[in-house]
Amino acid sequence: MSYQPASNPPAYTDDPNAPPLHDPLADDFKYDTVVSGCELSIRQQFIRKVYTLLFLQLLLTTGLGALISMNDTAKSFALNNTWLFFVSIFGSFACLIGAFIQSKKYPVNLVLLGLFTLFEGYTIGVATSLYDSGIVIEALVITLVIFVGLTAFAFQSKYDFTSWAGVLNSCLFALIGIGFIQIFFTPSNTMELVYSGIGAIVFSGYILVDTQLIMRKFNIEEEIPAAITLYLDIINLFLNILRILSSSSNDN
């Protein structure tokens, strides 16, 4: 009785033009491994992608906001068509959710990110048009200085700021509740100053937390959600600082 092999041995080829074999583990690695579990070069590439997207978001938001708040024609159009303001708010929420759901589907994720940033830029532009341009520029500079300083500190610090997430979330929900109540009342300058001061502290804490958390929460294909997370921290910090400066100038 002759011996029959149970199966054919795997085929190998030395042809350099042969297409590479697909490794299913590669996809599992991309989607299941967070950035902190990757090698240094991959972590650095992810950080570059995140902060490049963040820079472009901030550049677009600043440009659109400046156009609306500092151009009399654009400001008049925005203030006389308030329905566009509410459309931009709901549009930003819809694109935000879509960008997180479709975060790994190129180029849909980039389109949603761009639309989200456009809606946010329009909203910020309308909001800042109600303030003096000097105060807006001052708030922008202060925000960028704080963000750069906190980002550098979070990257080099050995302290785990992510442990603050629970406390910050509780403070955020409290601020949202107080803000909802303020809709029915006219807060004094002192109350507005205290509220905005606490808000600025909270979102400064979020910058520290999220700067470290993006390495532990997202995988290497999720640079868009990571960029959006930091972008929202910066925008909320800017708005709170803007209110602080405005309330302080009204008291003087």
C-alpha positions in Angstrom: 0.0 0.0 0.0 1.5 3.3 -1.1 1.7 6.3 1.2 -0.7 9.3 0.3 0.0 12.7 1.9 -2.9 14.1 3.9 -2.7 17.5 2.1 -0.6 19.4 -0.4 2.2 21.4 1.1 1.9 25.2 0.9 3.2 26.7 -2.3 6.1 29.2 -2.1 7.4 31.5 -4.8 10.5 33.5 -5.2 8.9 35.6 -7.9 9.4 39.3 -6.9 6.5 40.3 -9.1 4.1 38.0 -7.4 1.3 39.8 -5.4 1.8 39.7 -1.6 -0.2 37.2 0.3 -3.0 38.8 2.4 -2.5 38.5 6.1 -5.8 38.6 7.9 -4.0 39.3 11.1 -2.9 42.7 9.7 -6.5 44.0 9.6 -7.2 42.6 13.1 -4.0 44.4 14.3 -5.1 47.7 12.8 -8.6 47.6 14.2 -8.1 45.9 17.5 -4.8 47.3 18.8 -4.8 50.8 20.4 -2.0 53.2 19.4 -0.1 52.8 22.7 0.4 49.1 21.9 2.1 49.8 18.6 5.8 50.4 17.9 7.3 53.9 18.2 7.2 54.7 14.4 3.5 53.8 14.2 2.7 56.0 17.2 4.6 58.9 15.8 2.8 58.5 12.4 -0.5 58.5 14.2 0.3 61.6 16.2 1.4 63.5 13.0 -1.9 62.6 11.3 -4.0 63.7 14.3 -2.3 67.0 14.7 -2.2 67.7 11.0 -6.0 67.2 10.8 -6.4 69.3 14.0 -4.3 72.2 12.5 -6.4 72.2 9.3 -9.6 72.2 11.4 -8.5 75.1 13.4 -7.2 77.0 10.3 -10.6 76.5 8.6 -12.6 77.5 11.7 -10.5 80.6 12.3 -10.7 81.7 8.7 -14.5 81.2 8.5 -15.0 82.7 11.9 -12.9 85.8 11.0 -14.8 86.2 7.7 -18.2 86.3 9.5 -17.3 88.3 12.5 -15.0 90.9 10.9 -16.7 91.4 7.5 -19.8 93.7 7.8 -21.6 92.1 4.8 -21.1 88.6 6.1 -22.0 89.5 9.6 -25.2 91.2 8.5 -26.2 88.2 6.4 -25.5 85.8 9.3 -27.3 87.8 11.9 -30.3 88.4 9.6 -30.6 84.7 8.7 -30.6 83.1 12.1 -32.1 79.9 10.7 -28.7 79.1 9.2 -27.2 79.2 12.7 -29.5 76.5 13.9 -29.0 74.5 10.7 -25.2 74.6 11.3 -25.7 73.4 14.9 -27.8 70.4 13.9 -25.6 69.8 10.9 -22.4 69.7 13.1 -24.1 67.2 15.4 -25.1 65.0 12.5 -21.6 65.1 10.9 -20.0 64.5 14.2 -21.9 61.3 14.7 -21.3 60.3 11.2 -17.6 60.9 11.4 -17.3 58.7 14.4 -19.4 55.9 12.8 -17.6 56.1 9.5 -14.2 56.8 11.0 -12.4 54.0 9.1 -14.1 54.5 5.7 -12.0 56.7 3.4 -12.9 59.2 1.9 -16.3 59.4 3.6 -14.7 60.1 6.9 -12.7 63.1 5.5 -15.9 64.5 3.9 -17.8 64.3 7.1 -14.9 65.8 9.0 -14.8 68.7 6.5 -18.5 69.3 6.8 -18.4 69.1 10.5 -15.6 71.7 10.6 -17.5 74.0 8.2 -20.6 73.9 10.3 -18.6 74.5 13.5 -16.7 77.4 11.8 -20.0 79.0 10.8 -21.4 78.6 14.3 -18.3 80.0 15.9 -18.3 82.9 13.4 -21.8 83.9 14.3 -21.1 83.6 18.0 -17.9 85.7 17.9 -19.6 88.4 15.8 -21.5 89.4 19.0 -18.2 90.3 20.7 -15.6 93.0 20.1 -13.0 91.8 17.7 -10.1 92.8 20.0 -11.5 90.5 22.7 -12.0 87.7 20.2 -8.4 87.9 19.1 -7.2 88.0 22.7 -9.2 84.9 23.5 -7.8 83.1 20.5 -4.2 83.8 21.4 -4.8 82.8 25.1 -6.5 79.6 24.0 -3.6 78.6 21.7 -1.0 79.4 24.3 -2.8 77.3 26.9 -3.4 74.4 24.4 0.2 74.2 23.3 1.5 74.4 26.9 -0.9 71.7 28.2 -0.2 69.5 25.2 3.5 69.6 25.8 3.1 69.0 29.5 0.8 66.0 28.9 3.2 64.4 26.5 6.3 64.7 28.7 4.6 64.1 32.1 4.7 60.6 33.7 1.5 61.4 35.6 -1.6 59.6 34.4 -4.1 62.4 33.7 -6.7 60.0 32.3 -7.7 59.2 35.9 -9.3 62.7 36.0 -11.9 61.7 33.3 -14.6 60.7 35.8 -14.4 64.0 37.8 -14.3 66.0 34.6 -17.3 64.3 33.2 -19.3 65.0 36.4 -18.3 68.7 36.2 -19.3 68.9 32.6 -22.7 67.5 33.2 -23.1 70.0 36.1 -22.1 72.8 33.8 -24.6 71.6 31.1 -27.4 71.6 33.7 -26.5 75.0 35.0 -26.3 76.3 31.5 -29.8 75.0 30.8 -31.2 76.7 33.8 -29.5 80.0 32.8 -31.7 80.0 29.6 -34.6 81.1 31.8 -32.7 83.7 33.8 -30.4 86.6 33.0 -27.1 85.8 34.8 -25.1 88.7 36.3 -21.5 89.4 35.1 -20.2 87.8 38.3 -22.2 84.6 37.7 -21.1 84.5 34.1 -17.5 85.0 35.1 -17.6 82.2 37.7 -19.4 79.8 35.3 -17.0 80.5 32.4 -14.0 80.3 34.7 -15.1 76.8 35.9 -15.7 75.8 32.2 -12.2 77.0 31.2 -10.7 74.9 34.0 -12.8 71.8 33.0 -11.8 72.0 29.4 -8.2 72.6 30.2 -8.4 69.4 32.2 -9.9 67.7 29.2 -7.0 68.7 27.0 -4.6 67.0 29.4 -6.8 63.9 29.6 -7.6 63.6 25.9 -4.0 64.2 24.9 -3.0 61.1 26.7 -6.2 59.2 26.1 -6.0 59.3 22.3 -3.0 56.9 22.5 -5.0 54.5 24.7 -8.5 54.8 23.3 -8.1 54.9 19.5 -6.5 52.5 17.1 -4.2 53.6 14.2 -7.1 54.0 11.8 -9.0 56.4 14.0 -7.1 59.6 13.6 -10.3 61.5 12.7 -12.2 60.8 16.0 -9.0 61.7 17.9 -8.6 65.0 16.1 -12.3 65.8 16.6 -11.9 65.1 20.4 -9.1 67.6 20.7 -10.8 70.1 18.4 -13.9 70.2 20.6 -11.8 70.7 23.7 -10.1 73.7 22.1 -13.3 75.2 20.8 -15.0 74.9 24.2 -12.0 76.4 26.0 -11.9 79.3 23.5 -15.6 80.1 24.1 -15.2 80.0 27.9 -12.2 82.3 27.7 -14.1 84.6 25.4 -16.9 84.9 27.9 -14.4 85.5 30.7 -12.8 88.4 28.9 -16.2 89.8 27.9 -17.5 89.7 31.4 -14.3 91.2 32.8 -14.5 94.1 30.3 -18.2 94.7 31.2 -17.2 95.0 34.9 -14.6 97.7 34.2 
